[in-house]
Amino acid sequence: MKRLLLSLLLLAIAVPAVIVGPQFIDHEDESDTPALSTNAVSADQQIIRGAYLARAGDCMACHTARGGAAYAGGRAIPTPFGTLYAPNITADKETGLGNWSAKDFWRALHQGKSKDGSFLYPAFPYPNYTKVTRADSDALFAYLQTVAPVRQASQPHDLRFPYNYRILLAGWRVLYFTPGAYAPDDKQSVEWNRGAYLVQGLGHCSACHTTRNAFGASVAKSDLAGGLIPIMNWYAPSLTSDAEAGLGKWDNAHIAALLKTGVSPRSTVFGPMAEVVSQSLQHLNDSDIQAMAVYLKSLPQTDAPPALDTAQPDQANAGRILQAGSKIYEQHCAECHQANGQGITPAYPPMSGNRALTMGSAVNPIRMVLNGGFPPSTAGNPRPYGMPPFGQALSDQEVAAVVSYIRNSWDNRAGFVSPQEVNRYRSIPLD
Amino acid sequence: MASLMSTLMPSIGRRCWPALLVLCLSPALAASAPAQLPDTIAQRVAACTACHGKQGRASSDGFYPRIAGKPEGYLFNQLTNFRDGHRQYPLMTYLLDHLSDAYLHEIAAYFSQQHPPYPAPQTTDATPAVLERGRNLVMNGDGSKKIPACIACHGQALTGVAPGIPGLIGLPRDYINSQFGAWRNGVRKAKAPDCMAQITQRLSREDINAASSWLAAQTVPPGAAPATAVTVKLPLSCGSVAE
């Protein structure tokens, strides 16, 4: 009996050790040495390059609090596991990255480990950043070391038990993370590969556009297949489904316009994507935007009809709802989006055929009607036309009717929306 | 429910129900007149006037404040304060989140130039004694509590002083009260030194209610506009006003 207990105890120690242990080993691979090419690049050029890459990675979006000093951290990132606070990454020696080396920084990006070897939470998107090259990592680091140091201690994360134990990330990493490099596809063009490198790596598009499972991991088999962003409650559409935001049937020029200016003849960015365009994409050069467009357009497309997650009205009720919705549309929407649903592009996006409106989840159109919004000010669209909020003017029932109408008029066919569903999104945080 | 959808949706797709006939026709009707997009700032800021009223004249329910005719600098400061988290109203922050300073200057300038008529003053149920206390605070302040008169900064006519100091008449009582509440709780902040935050600490609830009741009961004279002053001599220093 005693022996059995002892064996079980040993097993209880040994099994986790086998899982956890290797996670502490640094994977010294070839790319762990500084790229030779960096020697040929002057320090100034490297810093300029790093500043550009920091835009491409949208580092500022998380590492700068609203109204706070650049890169000094503090933005709260709500997750189902608790709230994480992005740390200070300025060059301050005590509270920032001032005492880090280029190698420490590379290890964070490539292996998801802090300077002291502890595991980083994957809210820091190292499953994407692991694909960033050592040369780009070094340039980013060189730039961040030039950011004015701000002495501001990073706020401790506020995670629930047991997620507050970083050691548990060892198991998570076994399941969901492998350090890797971007492997160019020789069958594709240089431009396509550049786009893939940006989308999969620094751009960390899959952090939102892929469903996260119960453990907060992006599910690889559904890469870029869309997902509800937890807590924030915006639906990041699939980039691989023609029924959502798949870009297979778009002109390259329209994809590029959406990414760079926030507006296009097909659709307009809003919610979290407005922030991505504002802080990141509008600052990228035309050739990188074009490369991303080429890659995104090439993603394998599925035409799977979106799943409906709410009960649908019977035929008689559906007719009544559509009639009520039609009246509201005529009164409040048609002046800009037009009776024929064609909009006045690019200021007012089309409703007809706009898949942001007809996805399985109706959260985005509901929130647009409730809260309205402005696309971002960008060089290509510095004075955007705004959409009024209607949450204060329309009841839950009216919002449900007009959203159902928009989802079932012209070329659109999608599920009806219930007043209860509308009500759910009245109280979610806007920030 | 999926099977219900598959029976419902194709039936809409294949033919127009009588109830939908008008909807099916409407695209053809609208297509004949190409839509014109007014290239005006008024059209661009339809998102603002949905709540703040046509030209920014305020909502009729007294909740959304008038923004028309307020000094440009004041409006710009408030827009950036909302955007950067120094004033708290989630919908405002959400709407302004990704707008540039240049565009916000243009929006502020537009509303500062609008002068739609003011509505009649709100009816008040405040007692004459409360209103007199309010009038006295607004016109004379309270030396014993080091409270300056409102008119010392906000203009003799209480219509504000361009470019940075807002007018106080024409504002609903609830709006004024809620701003004092926000200063008291530290959720409304201005550039340091935050003079209004300091003044708020010296005011009692009764003082605030008296002043807001009297202000909201005043009739705004026709043609009211912010005073212009080359230099402002303020009783205390305010970070948001250049001296």
Interface residues (C-beta under 8 A of the other chain):
Chain A: A65 R66 G67 A274 E275 V277 S278 A307 L308 T310 A311 Q312 D314 Q315 A318 G319 L322 Q323 S326 C336 Q338 A339 N340 G341 Q342 I344 A347 Y348 S352 N371 G372 G373 F374 P375 P376 S377 P382 R383 P384 Y385 G386 M387 P388 P389 F390 G391 Q392 A393 N408 S409 W410 R413 G415 P429 L430 D431
Chain B: M1 A2 L4 M5 L8 M9 S11 I12 G13 W17 A19 L20 V22 L23 S26 P27 A28 L29 A30 A31 A35 Q36 L37 I41 Q43 R44 V45 A46 A47 C48 T49 A50 C51 D84 G85 H86 P90 L91 T93 Y94 L95 L96 D97 H98 L99 S100 A102 Y103 E106
